[in-house]
């Protein structure tokens, strides 16, 4: 009885609620630079806000725990200050200024799935020579190139400095990466450079910000975002068989709910099964392939995150996986169109006691020339004896009867290869929340349970696809009862379904490439 409150708590996870997960995504690395310019120095306050997965990678690579005062944090901060400085460039009238790190600090905040987020800051200073005329200061940030996230630069004058020109504002929009505006989350700023033309008054006192940790004023957190119930499942499930089984059931339900969101190939599955001769077994097989491919995708991406992140950025794999998924679906659609076109040859072959002959159909009058059979029962076919339909071959035995056999697979037949391709493409793109669960399991040393949760989540996702497939199979059977040999089922439905699959595959691939900006980068 004591387990019931905990079981209820697990079930409540299915309800959406705010949590401190990073609002810009679990993969994001966000950067902020504030330039404070006086007559004799420039102080650069440089902040990096890492979401759950980059924080996990940093902790794994450098061997520190996400807690204040950990003995390995100070050496890590010293190394990071030097590494980040190498990626920054500050020039005065074309001459590079030397940046000197004067202070650094780091804070942690709880994130999704029990994983922490990390914000670190470094205070740099560069001296300025005296100048009695306007000078141009340029800034460029080359750190974490290609990583998703917020990137912002501001510049403010101090100590008698007057700005003549500035390409960046004086006020930021994120409150130093502590509050991200909701309306900019889908298209965060990507400002990596700044140019300021200023004039300084040598007689004015310098009022540059004081160095030291107090000058950084780090604040943890970047605003709340809707949590992923699945991502929180492992962190809120305690030990015990009852709790574990309940968590697995909840994971199945969350996978089903996740599958109802846009995407995941539901439309493709529906179009394929309604346009083919699919059965309930085909729908179940498709669901099994989706389960296997989604689970394998999470495991592979988790392996890349753990062991190969220095060579491959995990978040860059998502658009490529999406593109591969879309192109795979397109290939299936084109194959179905080609197979349907090939299977419409208006030719019938008849076998009479071991001798074959062909009927050539005249579509205008549906007439067939009488043919004399040798070595079997003699008979002739007139235009009214039996109808000739596309894709069907007739076999005649010695007794004068004739059965039907296919010389080639009919265009609407279900192919195991098509099912496997559709299943793999429908599940190959892993859910980011599943990756969070996997990394949480590694951090909490509950790897086995985390792997089971991911399998259960994939089963729930596949169950929805199976249900959609069974519904489409049943709908097609209902249509077949009305008119099985009509033009809708016999001719237009397979073609329309194949064309829809082709178009949907192209749309999925285009969305993956355009949404990530990959096409723009490839074209540049």
C-alpha positions in Angstrom: 0.0 0.0 0.0 2.9 2.4 0.6 3.8 2.2 -3.0 0.6 3.7 -4.2 1.6 7.4 -3.7 4.7 6.8 -5.7 2.7 5.1 -8.5 0.3 8.0 -8.6 3.3 10.4 -8.8 4.6 8.4 -11.8 1.2 8.5 -13.5 1.0 12.3 -13.0 4.1 12.6 -15.2 1.8 12.1 -18.2 0.4 15.6 -17.6 2.3 18.5 -19.1 3.9 20.9 -16.5 6.7 23.4 -16.4 10.1 22.3 -15.4 13.6 23.7 -15.5 14.6 21.9 -18.7 16.5 24.1 -21.1 14.1 26.2 -23.3 16.4 26.1 -26.3 16.7 22.3 -26.4 18.7 19.6 -24.7 21.6 20.0 -27.2 22.0 23.8 -27.1 25.1 25.8 -26.2 24.3 29.5 -25.8 26.8 32.3 -25.8 26.7 35.9 -24.6 29.3 38.6 -24.8 29.1 42.1 -23.2 31.8 44.6 -24.2 32.3 47.5 -21.8 34.6 50.1 -23.4 36.4 52.8 -21.6 39.3 55.1 -22.6 42.0 52.7 -21.6 40.5 49.2 -21.5 37.9 46.9 -22.8 36.3 44.4 -20.4 34.6 41.4 -22.0 32.1 39.5 -20.0 31.8 36.2 -21.8 29.1 33.6 -20.7 28.4 30.1 -22.0 25.1 28.4 -21.0 25.1 24.7 -21.8 22.0 22.6 -21.9 21.7 19.1 -20.4 23.5 17.0 -23.0 26.6 19.3 -23.5 26.9 19.6 -19.7 26.8 15.8 -19.4 29.5 15.5 -22.1 31.7 18.1 -20.4 31.4 16.4 -17.0 32.1 13.0 -18.5 35.2 14.2 -20.5 36.7 16.3 -17.7 35.7 14.1 -14.7 33.9 16.6 -12.5 30.6 16.4 -10.7 27.9 19.1 -11.2 28.2 20.5 -7.7 29.8 23.7 -6.3 33.2 23.2 -4.8 34.1 20.0 -6.6 37.9 19.7 -6.6 38.1 19.3 -10.4 36.1 22.4 -11.2 38.8 25.0 -10.6 41.3 23.3 -13.1 38.5 22.9 -15.5 37.6 26.6 -15.4 41.2 27.6 -15.9 41.5 25.4 -19.0 38.1 26.6 -20.3 39.2 30.3 -19.9 42.2 29.7 -22.1 40.3 27.6 -24.7 37.5 30.1 -25.0 40.0 33.0 -25.3 41.6 31.3 -28.2 38.3 31.4 -30.0 37.7 35.1 -29.4 39.2 37.9 -31.4 39.3 41.6 -30.5 40.9 44.1 -32.9 41.5 47.8 -32.6 41.8 49.4 -36.1 43.0 46.1 -37.5 45.5 45.3 -34.7 44.7 42.3 -32.5 44.4 43.0 -28.8 45.6 40.6 -26.1 42.8 39.3 -23.9 43.7 38.4 -20.3 41.4 36.3 -18.2 40.9 37.9 -14.8 38.1 35.9 -13.3 35.9 32.9 -13.9 32.9 31.2 -12.3 30.4 28.4 -12.9 26.9 27.6 -11.6 24.7 24.5 -12.1 20.9 24.2 -12.3 18.7 21.1 -12.5 17.5 20.2 -16.0 15.4 17.6 -17.7 15.5 14.0 -16.6 17.6 14.8 -13.5 20.5 16.0 -15.7 22.1 19.4 -14.7 22.7 22.4 -16.9 25.8 24.5 -16.6 26.6 28.2 -17.0 30.1 29.4 -16.9 31.5 32.8 -17.3 34.9 34.4 -17.8 35.9 38.0 -17.4 38.5 39.2 -19.9 40.3 42.5 -20.1 42.3 44.1 -22.9 44.2 47.4 -22.6 43.7 50.3 -25.1 46.3 52.8 -26.2 45.4 56.5 -25.9 43.7 57.9 -28.9 42.6 61.4 -29.7 40.4 60.4 -32.6 37.7 57.9 -33.4 38.8 54.3 -33.5 37.2 51.1 -34.6 36.9 48.1 -32.4 35.8 44.7 -33.9 34.9 41.6 -32.1 34.4 38.0 -33.4 33.4 34.9 -31.6 34.5 31.6 -33.1 33.7 29.3 -30.2 31.3 26.3 -30.6 30.8 26.9 -34.3 27.8 25.1 -35.7 26.3 24.4 -32.3 22.6 25.3 -31.9 21.7 27.9 -29.4 21.3 31.6 -28.5 24.2 33.9 -29.5 24.1 37.6 -28.4 26.6 40.5 -28.2 26.1 43.9 -26.6 28.4 46.9 -26.2 28.2 49.7 -23.7 30.4 52.8 -23.3 32.0 53.8 -20.0 34.5 56.4 -18.7 33.9 59.2 -21.1 33.6 57.1 -24.2 31.1 58.1 -26.9 29.9 55.7 -29.5 29.8 57.0 -33.1 28.7 53.7 -34.6 27.7 50.3 -33.3 26.4 47.2 -35.0 25.1 45.7 -31.7 22.7 47.1 -29.1 23.5 48.3 -25.6 20.8 46.3 -23.9 20.5 42.6 -24.2 17.3 40.5 -24.6 18.2 37.5 -22.5 19.3 39.2 -19.3 22.7 37.6 -19.6 21.3 34.2 -20.6 19.1 34.1 -17.5 15.7 34.7 -19.2 15.1 33.7 -22.8 12.2 35.5 -24.5 9.5 33.0 -25.5 8.8 34.7 -28.8 12.5 34.2 -29.9 13.0 30.6 -29.0 12.1 29.3 -32.5 14.6 31.7 -34.1 17.1 32.8 -31.5 19.6 35.5 -32.4 22.9 34.4 -34.0 25.1 37.4 -33.4 28.8 36.4 -33.4 30.4 39.7 -34.5 30.3 43.3 -33.5 31.9 46.6 -34.7 32.0 49.7 -32.7 33.4 53.1 -33.7 34.0 55.3 -30.6 35.8 58.4 -29.3 37.2 58.5 -25.8 37.9 61.6 -23.7 41.3 61.1 -22.1 40.5 63.5 -19.3 37.5 61.5 -18.2 38.0 59.0 -15.4 37.8 55.3 -16.3 34.8 53.4 -15.0 35.3 49.9 -16.3 33.5 47.2 -14.4 35.5 45.7 -11.6 37.1 42.4 -12.1 36.5 39.3 -9.9 33.6 36.9 -9.7 31.3 39.6 -8.5 31.7 41.3 -11.9 30.3 38.2 -13.6 27.0 38.0 -11.5 26.2 34.6 -12.8 22.5 33.5 -12.4 21.5 29.9 -13.0 18.6 29.0 -15.2 17.4 30.3 -18.5 13.6 30.2 -17.9 11.2 27.3 -17.6 10.1 25.2 -20.5 7.5 22.4 -21.0 9.0 19.3 -19.6 9.1 16.0 -21.3 7.2 13.5 -19.1 9.3 10.6 -20.5 12.5 12.5 -19.8 11.4 12.9 -16.2 10.3 9.3 -15.8 13.7 7.8 -14.7 14.5 10.6 -12.3 11.2 10.2 -10.4 11.0 6.4 -10.3 12.5 4.9 -7.2 13.7 1.3 -6.7 11.2 -1.6 -6.4 9.6 -4.0 -8.8 6.1 -2.4 -8.5 7.4 1.0 -9.3 9.5 -0.3 -12.2 6.6 -2.1 -13.8 4.4 0.9 -13.4 7.1 3.1 -15.0 7.3 0.7 -18.0 3.5 0.9 -18.4 3.6 4.7 -18.3 6.5 4.7 -20.8 4.4 2.7 -23.2 1.6 5.2 -22.8 3.9 8.2 -23.3 5.3 6.6 -26.4 1.8 6.3 -27.8 1.0 9.9 -26.9 4.3 11.0 -28.6 3.4 9.1 -31.7 0.1 11.1 -32.0 2.2 14.3 -32.4 2.9 15.4 -36.0 5.3 13.2 -37.8 6.4 9.6 -37.1 5.2 8.3 -40.4 1.5 7.8 -39.6 0.4 9.3 -42.9 2.9 7.3 -44.8 1.8 4.0 -43.2 -1.8 4.8 -43.8 -1.1 5.7 -47.5 0.9 2.5 -48.0 -1.5 0.0 -46.4 -4.7 1.5 -47.9 -3.2 1.5 -51.4 -1.8 -2.0 -51.2 -3.1 -5.4 -50.3 -2.0 -5.1 -46.7 -3.2 -7.3 -44.0 -3.3 -7.1 -40.2 -0.1 -9.1 -40.0 1.6 -6.6 -42.3 0.6 -3.8 -39.9 1.9 -5.6 -36.9 5.2 -6.4 -38.7 5.5 -2.7 -39.6 5.1 -1.8 -35.9 7.8 -4.3 -34.9 10.3 -2.8 -37.4 9.5 0.7 -36.1 10.1 -0.4 -32.5 13.5 -2.0 -33.4 14.7 1.0 -35.5 13.6 3.6 -33.0 15.3 1.8 -30.1 18.4 1.2 -32.1 18.5 4.9 -33.1 18.4 6.0 -29.5 21.2 3.5 -28.6 23.4 4.6 -31.5 22.9 8.3 -30.8 23.6 7.7 -27.1 26.8 5.9 -28.0 27.9 8.8 -30.2 27.1 11.2 -27.4 29.2 9.2 -24.9 32.1 8.1 -26.9 32.4 10.1 -30.2 31.1 13.6 -29.4 34.6 15.1 -30.1 34.4 13.9 -33.6 30.6 14.2 -34.3 28.2 16.6 -32.8 25.1 14.5 -31.9 22.6 17.3 -32.7 24.0 17.5 -36.3 22.8 13.9 -36.9 19.1 14.8 -36.5 18.7 16.6 -39.8 20.7 14.0 -41.7 18.6 11.2 -40.2 15.4 13.2 -41.1 16.7 13.6 -44.7 17.6 9.9 -44.9 14.1 9.0 -43.6 12.4 11.2 -46.2 14.5 10.0 -49.1 13.9 6.4 -48.0 10.1 7.0 -48.1 10.4 8.7 -51.4 12.3 5.7 -52.8 9.5 3.4 -51.7 6.9 5.7 -53.3 8.8 5.8 -56.6 9.2 2.0 -56.5 5.5 1.5 -56.0 4.7 3.8 -58.9 7.2 2.0 -61.2 5.9 -1.4 -60.2 2.3 -0.3 -60.8 3.2 1.0 -64.3 5.0 -2.2 -65.1 2.2 -4.4 -64.0 -0.4 -2.8 -66.3 0.7 -4.6 -69.5 -2.6 -5.6 -71.3 -1.4 -9.1 -72.2 -2.7 -12.5 -71.0 -1.0 -15.9 -71.4 -3.0 -19.1 -71.5 -1.7 -22.6 -71.1 -3.5 -25.5 -72.8 -2.0 -28.8 -71.9 1.5 -27.6 -72.0 1.1 -25.3 -75.1 0.8 -21.6 -74.5 -0.7 -18.8 -76.5 -1.4 -15.1 -75.9 -4.6 -13.0 -76.2 -4.1 -9.4 -77.3 -6.8 -7.3 -75.9 -8.3 -4.6 -78.0 -9.4 -2.0 -75.5 -11.9 -0.3 -77.8 -14.1 -3.4 -78.2 -12.5 -5.8 -75.7 -12.3 -8.4 -78.4 -10.0 -11.4 -78.5 -9.3 -13.4 -81.6 -10.3 -17.1 -81.5 -7.3 -19.4 -81.0 -7.2 -23.1 -81.6 -5.4 -25.1 -78.9 -3.3 -28.0 -79.8 -2.5 -30.9 -77.6 -5.5 -30.2 -75.3 -9.2 -29.5 -75.5 -10.1 -27.4 -78.6 -12.0 -24.3 -77.8 -12.3 -20.7 -78.9 -12.9 -17.5 -77.0 -15.3 -14.9 -78.2 -15.8 -11.5 -76.8 -18.4 -12.7 -74.4 -16.8 -15.9 -73.1 -14.7 -14.3 -70.4 -13.5 -10.8 -69.7 -9.9 -9.8 -69.8 -8.5 -7.5 -67.0 -5.2 -5.9 -66.6 -2.5 -7.7 -64.6 -4.2 -11.1 -64.8 -3.0 -14.2 -66.6 -5.3 -17.2 -67.2 -4.3 -20.8 -67.2 -6.3 -23.6 -68.9 -6.1 -27.2 -68.1 -6.8 -30.2 -70.4 -10.4 -30.4 -69.1 -11.3 -27.1 -70.6 -11.5 -25.2 -67.3 -9.3 -22.3 -66.6 -7.8 -21.0 -63.4 -5.9 -17.8 -62.8 -2.2 -17.4 -61.9 0.0 -14.4 -61.8 3.1 -14.3 -64.0 4.5 -11.3 -62.0 3.7 -9.8 -58.6 0.6 -7.6 -58.9 1.2 -3.9 -58.5 -0.7 -3.7 -55.2 1.0 -6.6 -53.5 2.8 -6.0 -50.2 6.6 -6.3 -50.3 8.6 -7.3 -47.2 11.3 -5.0 -48.5 8.8 -2.0 -48.6 7.6 -2.8 -45.1 11.2 -2.9 -43.7 12.1 0.4 -45.4 9.0 2.2 -44.2 9.5 0.8 -40.7 13.1 1.9 -40.5 12.4 5.3 -41.9 9.5 5.8 -39.5 11.6 5.1 -36.4 15.1 6.0 -37.4 14.9 9.6 -36.0 15.2 9.1 -32.2 13.2 11.2 -29.7 15.5 13.7 -27.8 13.6 12.8 -24.6 14.7 9.2 -25.1 18.3 10.3 -25.4 17.9 12.2 -22.1 16.6 9.1 -20.4 19.6 7.1 -21.7 22.1 9.7 -20.4 20.2 10.0 -17.1 20.4 6.2 -16.7 24.2 6.4 -17.3 24.6 9.2 -14.8 22.4 7.5 -12.2 24.0 4.1 -12.9 20.6 2.6 -13.8 21.5 1.7 -17.3 19.5 -1.5 -17.5 16.3 0.1 -16.4 16.9 3.1 -18.7 17.3 0.8 -21.7 14.0 -1.0 -20.8 12.2 2.4 -20.5 13.4 3.2 -24.0 12.2 -0.1 -25.4 8.8 0.4 -23.7 8.6 4.0 -25.2 9.3 2.6 -28.6 6.6 -0.1 -28.2 4.1 2.6 -27.4 5.1 4.6 -30.5 4.8 1.5 -32.7 1.5 0.6 -31.2 -0.1 3.7 -32.6 1.4 3.0 -36.1 0.0 -0.6 -35.8 -3.4 0.8 -34.9 -3.3 3.2 -37.8 -2.3 0.4 -40.1 -5.1 -1.9 -38.9 -7.6 0.8 -39.3 -6.5 1.4 -42.9 -6.6 -2.3 -43.7 -10.2 -2.5 -42.4 -11.2 0.6 -44.3 -9.8 -0.9 -47.5 -11.8 -4.1 -46.9 -15.0 -2.0 -46.5 -14.3 -0.3 -49.8 -13.7 -3.6 -51.4 -17.1 -4.9 -50.4 -18.7 -2.0 -52.2 -16.9 -2.4 -55.5 -13.8 -4.6 -55.6 -13.2 -4.4 -59.3 -14.1 -0.8 -59.8 -11.6 1.9 -61.0 -11.1 3.3 -57.4 -9.6 0.1 -55.9 -8.3 -1.5 -59.0 -6.6 1.4 -60.6 -6.6 4.8 -58.9 -6.1 4.0 -55.2 -2.7 2.2 -55.6 -1.4 5.0 -57.8 -2.7 7.8 -55.6 -1.2 6.1 -52.5 2.2 5.7 -54.2 2.2 9.3 -55.3 1.2 10.5 -51.8 4.1 8.4 -50.3 6.5 10.0 -52.8 5.4 13.5 -52.0 5.4 13.0 -48.3 8.9 11.6 -48.4 10.1 14.7 -50.3 8.4 17.0 -47.8 10.0 15.2 -44.8 13.5 15.4 -46.4 13.0 19.0 -47.4 11.8 20.0 -43.9 14.8 18.3 -42.3 17.3 20.0 -44.6 15.7 23.5 -44.6 14.9 23.5 -40.9 18.5 22.9 -40.0 19.9 25.3 -42.5 21.9 22.5 -44.1 21.0 23.5 -47.7 22.1 27.0 -47.1 25.5 25.8 -45.7 25.9 23.3 -48.6 25.2 26.0 -51.1 27.6 28.6 -49.6 
